[in-house]
Amino acid sequence: MISIIISSIFSSIILLSYGVIIDKFIFNKNTKDIDPWICGLYGFIITGFIIVVLNFFFPIDKKFGTLFFILSLIIFLFYFCKIEKKKS
């Protein structure tokens, strides 16, 4: 039961972090103007697209999934720290 909760939290982090990338770099929004609901939707679309395209060239295994997760976690922490600094 606890593993399902932890997995859902981590998958939400992945979707939000890739959604932030889309909002920041493609739509050129400020950090305070980013809506988390829309970021989740953009993250879902871009994550699905990246995985489908990469699956044509590389098998999606545990190493690739871990690398994908670590990259998204770094992006999420960078985004979260930037918001916290602006609020202070």
C-alpha positions as CSV (number, residue, x, y, z in Angstrom):
1,M,0.0,0.0,0.0
2,I,2.8,2.4,0.9
3,S,4.6,1.6,-2.3
4,I,1.6,2.6,-4.4
5,I,1.5,6.0,-2.6
6,I,5.2,6.6,-3.0
7,S,5.1,5.6,-6.7
8,S,2.2,8.0,-7.4
9,I,4.1,10.8,-5.7
10,F,7.2,10.1,-7.7
11,S,5.3,9.9,-11.0
12,S,3.6,13.2,-10.2
13,I,7.1,14.8,-9.7
14,I,8.2,13.4,-13.0
15,L,5.2,14.9,-14.8
16,L,5.4,18.2,-13.1
17,S,9.1,18.7,-13.8
18,Y,8.9,18.0,-17.5
19,G,5.8,20.2,-17.7
20,V,7.9,23.0,-16.1
21,I,10.5,22.6,-18.8
22,I,7.8,23.0,-21.5
23,D,6.3,26.1,-19.8
24,K,9.7,27.7,-19.1
25,F,11.5,27.1,-22.4
26,I,8.9,26.8,-25.1
27,F,6.2,29.2,-23.8
28,N,8.6,31.5,-22.0
29,K,6.6,31.9,-18.9
30,N,7.9,33.3,-15.6
31,T,8.2,31.0,-12.7
32,K,5.4,32.5,-10.7
33,D,3.0,32.4,-13.7
34,I,3.3,28.6,-14.2
35,D,0.1,26.6,-13.3
36,P,0.9,23.2,-11.8
37,W,-2.3,21.6,-13.4
38,I,-1.3,22.7,-16.9
39,C,2.4,21.6,-16.2
40,G,1.1,18.2,-15.3
41,L,-0.7,17.9,-18.6
42,Y,2.3,19.2,-20.6
43,G,4.5,16.8,-18.6
44,F,2.2,13.9,-19.4
45,I,2.3,14.7,-23.1
46,I,6.1,15.3,-23.4
47,T,6.9,12.3,-21.2
48,G,4.8,10.0,-23.3
49,F,6.3,11.4,-26.5
50,I,9.9,11.0,-25.3
51,I,9.3,7.4,-24.1
52,V,7.6,6.4,-27.4
53,V,10.3,7.9,-29.5
54,L,13.2,6.5,-27.4
55,N,11.6,3.1,-27.3
56,F,12.2,2.8,-31.0
57,F,16.0,3.1,-30.5
58,F,16.6,1.8,-27.0
59,P,14.9,-0.7,-24.7
60,I,13.2,1.0,-21.8
61,D,14.8,-0.8,-18.9
62,K,15.5,-0.1,-15.2
63,K,18.7,1.9,-15.9
64,F,16.9,4.2,-18.4
65,G,14.0,4.6,-16.1
66,T,16.2,5.5,-13.2
67,L,18.1,8.0,-15.3
68,F,14.9,9.6,-16.5
69,F,13.6,9.8,-12.8
70,I,16.9,11.3,-11.5
71,L,16.9,13.9,-14.2
72,S,13.3,14.9,-13.5
73,L,14.0,15.0,-9.7
74,I,16.9,17.4,-10.3
75,I,14.6,19.6,-12.4
76,F,11.9,19.5,-9.8
77,L,14.2,20.4,-6.9
78,F,15.7,23.3,-9.0
79,Y,12.2,24.6,-9.7
80,F,11.1,24.2,-6.1
81,C,14.1,26.0,-4.7
82,K,13.7,28.8,-7.2
83,I,10.1,29.4,-6.0
84,E,11.0,29.2,-2.4
85,K,13.8,31.9,-2.9
86,K,11.3,34.2,-4.6
87,K,8.7,33.9,-1.8
88,S,11.3,34.8,0.9
